[in-house]
Amino acid sequence: MDRTRGAGAAAKGLLLGAAAAAKGLREDLRGAASGPWKGLSRTPKQEGPGEEEDAAAGLECLLPNERSFQNAAKSNNLDLMNKLFEKKVNINAVNNMSRTALHFAVARNNLSAVDFLLSHKASVDIADKHGLTVLHLAAWSGSFEIMLMLVKAGADQRAKNQDGTNALHFAAQSNNVNIVEYLIKDLHLKDLNQPDERGRKPFLLAAEKGHVEMIEKLTFLNLHTSEKDKEGNTALHLAAMHGHSPAVQLLLTQWQEVNETNENGETPFFLAVEGGHEECSKVLLAAGSDVNIPNKLNVSVLQIATQHGHTSLVNFLLSENVDLHQRMECKESPLHLAVINNHITVVNSLLGAQHDADILSQRQQTPLHVAADLGNVEMVETLLQAGCDLKIVDKQGRTALAVASRSSHSLVVDMLIKAERYYAWREEHGKSTQDPSAGTLTFKQDHSLGTRHIRMLLWNLAYHQLKVNEWQRLARSWDFTDDQIRAIEQQWSGNKSFREHGHRALLIWLHGALMTQPDPAKHLYKELVRAGFPELAEKIHQFKSKTDSSSKKCVVS
């Protein structure tokens, strides 16, 4: 992504900036921890939430016995807990994250340790530095028995952490249906059904996680909602964003407006495509989603799928007649984006769907200009084979060849000159560009065994025969343009650089000769004579005879 030169950097910045702005409000959501303790992805049944954070913060605030007591609670070691308690250890001691032994015992579902702590009057309402209480942990981990024990011990059932998340939120997002049912039906805590700091009620959190059973339970308990969070996302948006197809299918049975947009102007379908969720996208499309609704920054679903390289989704969108050339002000076309992000399979899909190969960007650059500036050989090859217009100039009046030569991409320069000469020949001879005269059309460097001898001839000519300025004379006799000669000369420099320049010009000539001449070596001899190099022609003839003889000896031996 660190492309700093010319068209590539500028073009990529246009849509990347737009996409970053469109996604900016969702970064906290997508980067948020899956567990109740921030920054950690571990669940209570694993190594224990908070241990990484504790390890980083250190446990200096605990006395040795207090640290041992917390470790015993984590490992459910009742014997050690009892011995330390008899030594008058502070069972409510907190570590640097303000967590007690009860926090760790509940997080690990260590029933015996929890029972020990509660029977010895451990405090049940100490909140850690994130506002997390043991009741929150029980709701998250789904330990119904521990939940009952904490409620009986007087734990605050309405406690919130610093994000405004309560026990019902935690239970909903971790799919603990029995905890939700207990909180609502037995404890009558319907007032817990409130938005958290991001404006998300438990129903939205269940949808975000794709918990079908929880969505059904909350609907049964009349806790479903069509309300939006602070980013304008409905439950359908959140489920689609994460590709939860079963949850999306369920939500669609109760959703009236499938094309509803959030604060960024994104529909659920847009979010599903952006996330690369093909199955979910198909479900939403079948429900009536409009494939051509752009977001608030005027980015289309095809652009976003192309940028991320979601090839199968691009093909799916193309099959659904998505608008290929939807005009997006100050944005790059899907083809530009595929080139910028080096998604060659997407480029092939777009070209196969008749995407305009010569469409112009804001800087009046074609996709070929961008590929040339990036020096992307494979992408340039693909675009050249599509027959794009090589004469189009950008705002600075530069063709793709001029852009490549300025960027010192010699391989691409040579490919573009080959293409210019090839298409000029076809135009002159009235040939169809859809019917290459010699096998598969390619403009890449030739390394084939079949041309090895003629390439040896050309190398010998360039490095041992041609003098300074003679290759230009030969090139002009072959109708190389001044721009093409200058483009060759812009790569490599030094007193002997003319040899490399001449060699490249000869190989470019060979590309055309192989497609138009039955015997390129014989044709080379005639061309050297015609251009006023009879002595060189004779030397080439002698060299050819030697290499042919050597080749025959190798075959005989």
C-alpha positions in Angstrom: 0.0 0.0 0.0 3.0 2.3 0.3 3.0 3.5 -3.2 4.4 7.0 -3.2 4.9 7.7 -6.9 2.6 9.5 -9.3 -0.7 8.1 -10.4 -0.6 5.0 -8.2 -0.3 6.9 -4.9 -2.8 9.6 -5.8 -5.3 7.3 -7.3 -5.1 4.8 -4.5 -5.4 7.6 -1.9 -8.7 8.8 -3.4 -10.8 5.7 -2.6 -8.7 4.5 0.3 -9.4 7.9 2.0 -13.0 7.6 1.2 -13.2 4.0 2.5 -11.3 5.0 5.6 -13.7 7.8 6.4 -16.7 5.5 5.8 -15.3 2.8 8.1 -13.8 5.1 10.7 -16.8 5.1 12.9 -16.8 1.4 13.0 -13.2 0.8 14.0 -14.0 0.5 17.7 -16.7 -2.0 16.9 -14.5 -4.3 14.8 -11.5 -4.0 17.1 -13.4 -4.5 20.3 -12.6 -7.5 22.5 -14.8 -10.5 22.2 -14.6 -11.0 26.0 -15.7 -8.8 28.8 -12.2 -7.5 29.5 -11.0 -5.0 27.0 -8.1 -5.8 24.8 -8.3 -9.5 25.3 -9.8 -12.2 23.2 -9.5 -15.0 25.7 -12.7 -16.4 27.1 -13.1 -17.3 30.9 -12.7 -21.0 30.0 -9.3 -20.4 28.6 -6.3 -19.0 30.4 -8.3 -16.4 32.1 -9.2 -12.9 31.0 -6.9 -10.2 32.2 -3.8 -12.3 32.7 -2.0 -10.8 29.7 -3.0 -7.3 30.9 -1.9 -8.2 34.5 1.4 -9.6 33.2 2.0 -6.3 31.4 1.0 -4.1 34.3 2.7 -6.2 36.9 1.3 -7.2 40.3 3.5 -5.0 42.5 0.5 -3.7 44.5 -0.2 -7.1 45.9 1.6 -8.6 48.9 3.1 -12.1 48.3 0.3 -13.9 50.2 -2.3 -11.9 48.3 -0.8 -12.8 45.0 -0.7 -16.4 46.0 -4.3 -16.2 47.0 -5.4 -14.8 43.7 -3.4 -17.6 41.9 -5.1 -20.2 44.1 -8.5 -18.8 43.1 -7.5 -19.0 39.5 -6.5 -22.6 39.8 -9.4 -23.6 42.2 -6.9 -24.6 44.9 -9.0 -24.7 48.0 -6.4 -26.0 50.3 -4.0 -23.1 49.6 -6.9 -20.6 49.7 -7.9 -21.9 53.2 -4.3 -21.9 54.5 -3.8 -18.3 53.3 -7.1 -17.3 54.8 -6.1 -18.6 58.1 -3.0 -16.4 57.8 -5.4 -13.4 57.6 -4.8 -12.7 53.9 -7.0 -9.9 52.5 -9.4 -11.8 50.3 -10.6 -8.6 48.7 -7.1 -7.4 47.8 -7.0 -5.9 44.3 -4.2 -6.1 41.7 -3.1 -3.3 39.4 -6.2 -3.7 37.4 -8.4 -3.6 40.5 -9.3 -7.3 40.2 -9.9 -9.5 43.1 -9.6 -13.2 43.6 -13.4 -13.4 43.1 -13.0 -11.9 39.6 -10.6 -14.7 38.6 -12.6 -17.5 40.2 -15.8 -16.4 38.5 -14.0 -15.9 35.2 -12.7 -19.4 35.3 -16.0 -20.9 36.4 -14.3 -22.2 39.5 -17.4 -23.1 41.4 -15.6 -24.3 44.6 -13.4 -21.2 44.8 -16.4 -18.9 44.3 -18.3 -20.7 47.0 -15.3 -20.4 49.4 -15.0 -16.7 48.7 -18.7 -15.9 49.1 -18.9 -18.0 52.3 -16.0 -15.9 53.7 -17.8 -12.6 52.8 -15.8 -11.6 49.8 -17.0 -8.4 48.3 -19.3 -9.0 45.3 -19.4 -5.4 43.9 -15.8 -4.4 43.4 -15.4 -3.2 39.8 -12.1 -3.4 38.0 -10.5 -0.6 36.1 -13.0 -1.1 33.2 -16.0 -1.2 35.6 -16.3 -4.9 35.2 -17.9 -6.7 38.2 -18.1 -10.4 38.9 -21.8 -10.4 37.9 -20.8 -9.3 34.5 -18.3 -12.1 34.3 -20.9 -14.7 35.3 -23.3 -13.4 32.7 -20.6 -13.6 30.1 -19.3 -17.1 31.0 -22.8 -18.5 31.3 -22.4 -20.1 34.7 -26.0 -20.2 35.8 -25.1 -21.6 39.2 -22.5 -18.9 39.9 -25.0 -16.3 38.8 -27.5 -17.6 41.4 -24.8 -17.6 44.1 -23.8 -14.0 43.3 -27.4 -12.7 43.2 -28.0 -14.5 46.6 -24.9 -12.8 47.9 -26.4 -9.4 47.0 -24.4 -8.6 43.9 -25.6 -5.4 42.2 -27.8 -6.7 39.3 -27.9 -3.4 37.5 -24.2 -2.6 37.6 -22.7 -1.2 34.4 -19.1 -1.1 33.2 -17.5 2.0 31.8 -19.0 1.3 28.4 -22.5 1.2 29.8 -22.7 -2.6 29.5 -24.7 -4.5 32.0 -25.3 -8.2 32.7 -28.0 -8.5 30.1 -25.7 -7.1 27.4 -23.0 -9.6 28.4 -25.3 -12.5 28.4 -26.9 -11.5 25.0 -23.6 -11.2 23.2 -22.2 -14.5 24.6 -25.5 -16.3 23.7 -26.3 -17.4 27.3 -30.0 -17.8 26.9 -30.6 -19.2 30.4 -29.0 -16.2 32.0 -31.1 -13.8 29.9 -34.3 -15.7 30.8 -33.3 -15.6 34.5 -32.6 -11.9 34.5 -35.9 -11.0 32.7 -38.4 -13.6 33.9 -37.2 -14.4 37.4 -35.5 -11.2 38.5 -37.9 -9.0 36.4 -35.0 -6.8 35.2 -36.5 -5.5 32.0 -35.0 -2.2 32.8 -31.6 -3.7 31.8 -32.7 -3.5 28.2 -31.0 -0.2 27.6 -28.5 1.1 25.1 -24.8 0.9 26.0 -22.4 3.8 25.3 -22.5 2.9 21.6 -26.3 3.0 21.6 -26.6 -0.8 21.3 -29.3 -2.7 23.2 -28.8 -6.4 23.9 -30.7 -7.3 20.7 -28.2 -5.5 18.6 -25.3 -7.2 20.3 -26.9 -10.6 19.8 -27.3 -9.8 16.1 -23.7 -8.5 15.8 -22.5 -11.9 17.1 -24.9 -13.8 14.9 -26.6 -15.6 17.8 -29.8 -16.9 16.2 -31.1 -18.6 19.4 -30.5 -15.4 21.4 -32.3 -13.3 18.8 -35.3 -15.6 19.0 -35.3 -15.5 22.8 -35.1 -11.7 23.0 -37.9 -11.5 20.4 -40.0 -13.9 22.5 -39.3 -11.8 25.6 -40.4 -8.7 23.6 -36.9 -7.3 23.8 -36.3 -7.1 20.0 -35.8 -3.6 18.5 -35.5 -1.8 15.2 -33.7 1.0 16.9 -30.3 2.1 15.6 -27.1 2.5 17.4 -25.1 5.7 17.5 -23.6 4.9 14.1 -27.0 4.4 12.6 -26.7 0.6 12.4 -29.7 -1.6 12.9 -29.5 -5.2 14.1 -29.6 -6.2 10.4 -26.7 -3.9 9.6 -24.6 -5.5 12.4 -25.4 -9.1 11.4 -24.7 -8.4 7.7 -21.5 -6.6 8.6 -20.1 -9.7 10.1 -21.5 -12.1 7.6 -23.9 -14.0 9.9 -26.2 -15.4 7.2 -28.6 -17.4 9.5 -29.1 -14.3 11.7 -29.7 -12.2 8.7 -32.3 -14.6 7.4 -34.0 -14.5 10.7 -34.0 -10.7 11.0 -35.3 -10.3 7.5 -38.6 -12.0 8.6 -39.2 -9.0 10.9 -37.5 -6.2 8.8 -39.6 -3.9 6.6 -36.9 -1.8 4.9 -33.9 -3.9 3.7 -32.2 -0.8 2.0 -32.1 1.3 5.2 -28.8 3.1 5.6 -26.7 3.9 8.6 -24.9 7.2 9.3 -22.3 6.4 6.6 -25.1 5.8 4.0 -24.3 2.1 4.0 -27.1 -0.5 3.5 -26.8 -4.0 5.1 -26.0 -5.3 1.6 -23.1 -2.7 1.3 -21.7 -3.9 4.6 -22.0 -7.6 3.6 -20.1 -6.9 0.4 -17.5 -4.8 2.1 -16.8 -7.7 4.5 -16.5 -10.2 1.6 -19.5 -12.2 2.8 -20.9 -13.6 -0.4 -23.5 -15.9 1.1 -24.9 -13.1 3.2 -24.9 -10.8 0.2 -27.0 -13.3 -1.8 -29.5 -13.6 1.1 -29.9 -9.8 1.2 -30.2 -9.5 -2.5 -32.9 -12.2 -2.6 -34.7 -10.1 0.0 -34.8 -7.1 -2.3 -31.5 -5.2 -1.6 -30.5 -2.7 -4.3 -27.0 -3.4 -5.6 -26.6 0.2 -6.9 -27.0 2.2 -3.7 -23.7 4.0 -2.9 -22.7 5.1 0.5 -22.6 8.7 1.7 -19.1 9.1 0.2 -20.5 8.0 -3.1 -18.6 4.7 -3.1 -20.4 1.9 -4.9 -20.6 -1.8 -3.8 -18.7 -2.8 -6.9 -15.9 -0.3 -6.0 -15.7 -1.6 -2.4 -15.7 -5.3 -3.5 -13.0 -4.5 -6.2 -10.8 -2.6 -3.8 -10.8 -5.5 -1.3 -10.2 -8.0 -4.1 -13.4 -10.0 -3.4 -13.3 -11.8 -6.8 -16.3 -14.1 -6.3 -18.3 -11.2 -5.0 -17.3 -9.0 -8.0 -18.4 -11.8 -10.3 -21.7 -12.1 -8.4 -22.3 -8.4 -8.6 -21.6 -8.4 -12.3 -24.0 -11.3 -12.8 -26.6 -9.2 -11.1 -26.2 -6.3 -13.6 -24.5 -3.9 -11.2 -23.8 -0.6 -12.8 -20.3 -0.9 -14.2 -19.7 2.8 -14.9 -21.7 4.4 -12.1 -20.3 7.9 -12.0 -18.7 8.6 -8.7 -17.4 12.1 -8.4 -13.7 12.3 -7.3 -13.5 8.5 -7.1 -11.7 5.9 -9.1 -13.5 3.4 -11.3 -13.7 -0.3 -10.3 -11.1 -1.1 -12.9 -8.7 1.6 -11.6 -9.1 0.2 -8.0 -8.5 -3.3 -9.1 -5.3 -2.2 -10.9 -4.2 0.0 -7.9 -4.6 -2.9 -5.5 -3.1 -5.5 -7.8 -6.2 -7.7 -8.0 -5.6 -9.2 -11.4 -8.5 -11.8 -11.3 -10.8 -8.9 -10.6 -9.4 -7.0 -13.5 -10.1 -10.0 -15.8 -13.6 -10.2 -14.5 -14.3 -6.5 -15.1 -12.8 -6.6 -18.6 -14.8 -9.7 -19.3 -17.9 -7.8 -18.4 -17.0 -5.1 -20.9 -15.8 -2.5 -18.4 -14.4 0.4 -20.3 -10.6 -0.3 -20.5 -9.9 3.3 -21.2 -12.0 4.9 -18.5 -10.4 8.0 -17.1 -9.7 8.8 -13.5 -9.9 12.2 -11.8 -6.3 12.8 -13.0 -7.4 11.9 -16.6 -5.4 8.6 -16.3 -6.5 5.3 -17.8 -6.0 2.1 -15.8 -3.0 1.5 -18.1 -1.4 4.8 -16.9 -1.7 3.6 -13.3 -0.3 0.1 -14.0 2.6 1.6 -15.9 3.4 4.0 -13.1 3.4 1.1 -10.6 5.6 -1.0 -12.9 3.2 -3.9 -12.7 4.2 -6.2 -15.5 1.3 -8.7 -15.2 -1.3 -5.9 -15.0 0.2 -4.1 -18.0 0.1 -7.3 -20.0 -3.5 -7.9 -19.1 -4.6 -4.4 -20.1 -2.5 -4.5 -23.3 -4.1 -7.7 -24.3 -7.5 -6.0 -23.9 -6.5 -3.6 -26.6 -6.6 -0.4 -24.6 -5.8 2.9 -26.3 -2.1 3.7 -26.0 -2.4 7.2 -27.3 -4.5 8.7 -24.4 -2.7 11.3 -22.4 -3.2 12.4 -18.8 -3.5 15.9 -17.5 0.3 16.4 -17.9 0.0 15.3 -21.5 1.8 12.0 -20.9 1.0 8.6 -22.5 1.3 5.4 -20.5 4.7 5.0 -22.2 5.9 8.4 -20.9 4.7 7.6 -17.4 6.5 4.2 -17.4 9.8 5.7 -18.7 9.7 8.5 -16.1 9.2 5.9 -13.4 12.2 3.8 -14.7 10.2 0.7 -15.3 12.2 -0.7 -18.2 10.3 -3.9 -18.6 7.0 -2.1 -18.8 8.6 0.5 -21.2 9.6 -2.3 -23.6 6.2 -3.9 -23.3 4.4 -0.7 -24.2 6.7 0.0 -27.2 6.0 -3.6 -28.4 2.3 -2.9 -28.1 2.5 0.4 -29.8 4.3 -1.1 -32.7 2.1 -4.2 -32.9 -1.2 -2.3 -32.9 0.2 0.2 -35.4 1.1 -2.7 -37.7 -2.3 -4.3 -37.3 -4.0 -1.0 -38.0 -1.9 -0.5 -41.1 -2.7 -4.0 -42.4 -6.4 -3.9 -41.4 -6.1 -6.8 -39.0 -8.5 -7.4 -36.2 -7.0 -7.0 -32.7 -9.1 -9.9 -31.6 -7.1 -12.3 -33.8 -3.3 -12.3 -33.0 -1.4 -13.6 -36.0 1.1 -15.7 -34.0 -0.3 -17.8 -31.1 -1.1 -16.2 -27.8 -0.6 -12.5 -27.8 2.0 -11.4 -25.2 4.2 -8.4 -24.7 6.3 -9.7 -21.9 10.0 -10.5 -22.2 10.7 -13.5 -24.3 12.6 -16.4 -22.6 11.5 -19.2 -24.8 13.8 -21.9 -26.1 12.6 -21.5 -29.6 14.0 -18.0 -29.9 17.2 -18.6 -28.0 19.5 -18.5 -31.1 18.0 -15.4 -32.6 18.3 -13.7 -29.2 21.9 -14.7 -29.0 22.4 -13.1 -32.4 20.8 -9.9 -31.2 22.8 -9.8 -28.0 26.1 -10.3 -29.9 25.0 -7.5 -32.3 24.2 -5.1 -29.4 27.2 -5.8 -27.2 29.9 -6.5 -29.7 29.0 -4.9 -33.0 27.0 -1.8 -32.7 28.8 1.4 -31.8 27.5 4.5 -30.0 24.4 6.0 -31.7 24.2 3.2 -34.2 21.3 1.5 -32.5 19.2 4.7 -32.8 19.9 4.8 -36.6 18.8 1.1 -36.9 15.7 1.7 -34.7 14.6 4.6 -36.9 15.0 2.5 -40.0 12.5 0.1 -38.3 10.1 3.0 -37.7 10.7 3.4 -34.0 9.4 6.9 -33.0 11.4 9.5 -31.3 9.3 9.1 -28.2 10.0 5.3 -28.2 13.7 5.9 -28.5 13.7 8.5 -25.7 11.7 6.1 -23.5 14.4 3.4 -24.0 17.2 5.8 -23.2 15.6 7.0 -20.0 16.5 3.7 -18.3 20.1 2.9 -17.5 22.9 5.5 -17.9 26.6 5.6 -18.3 29.3 5.4 -21.0 28.3 1.9 -22.1 24.6 2.2 -21.6 24.1 2.3 -25.4 24.7 -1.4 -25.5 21.8 -2.1 -23.1 19.6 0.4 -25.0 20.5 -1.2 -28.3 19.8 -4.7 -27.0 16.4 -3.7 -25.8 15.5 -2.1 -29.1 16.6 -5.2 -31.0 14.4 -7.4 -28.8 11.5 -5.1 -29.3 12.1 -5.4 -33.1 12.2 -9.2 -32.7 8.8 -9.2 -31.0 7.2 -7.8 -34.2 9.4 -9.8 -36.5 8.3 -13.1 -34.9 4.7 -12.3 -35.6 5.2 -10.9 -39.1 8.2 -12.7 -40.6 8.6 -16.4 -41.4 12.4 -16.2 -40.9 13.4 -13.4 -38.5 17.1 -14.1 -38.7 17.1 -13.8 -42.5 14.9 -10.7 -42.3 17.4 -9.2 -39.8 20.2 -9.7 -42.4 18.2 -7.9 -45.1 17.3 -5.1 -42.7 20.9 -4.5 -41.7 21.8 -4.2 -45.4 18.9 -1.9 -46.1 19.8 0.3 -43.1 23.4 0.7 -44.3 25.1 -1.9 -42.2 26.4 -4.4 -44.8 29.5 -5.3 -42.7 27.3 -6.0 -39.7 24.9 -8.0 -41.7 27.8 -10.2 -42.9 29.1 -10.7 -39.3 25.6 -11.6 -38.2 25.5 -14.1 -41.0 28.7 -15.7 -39.9 27.6 -15.7 -36.3 24.4 -17.4 -37.3 26.3 -20.0 -39.2 28.5 -20.8 -36.2 25.5 -21.1 -33.8 23.5 -23.2 -36.2 26.6 -25.5 -36.6 27.0 -25.7 -32.8 23.3 -26.5 -32.4 23.5 -29.3 -35.0 26.6 -30.8 -33.2 24.8 -30.8 -29.9 21.8 -32.5 -31.5 24.1 -35.2 -33.1 26.0 -35.8 -29.9 
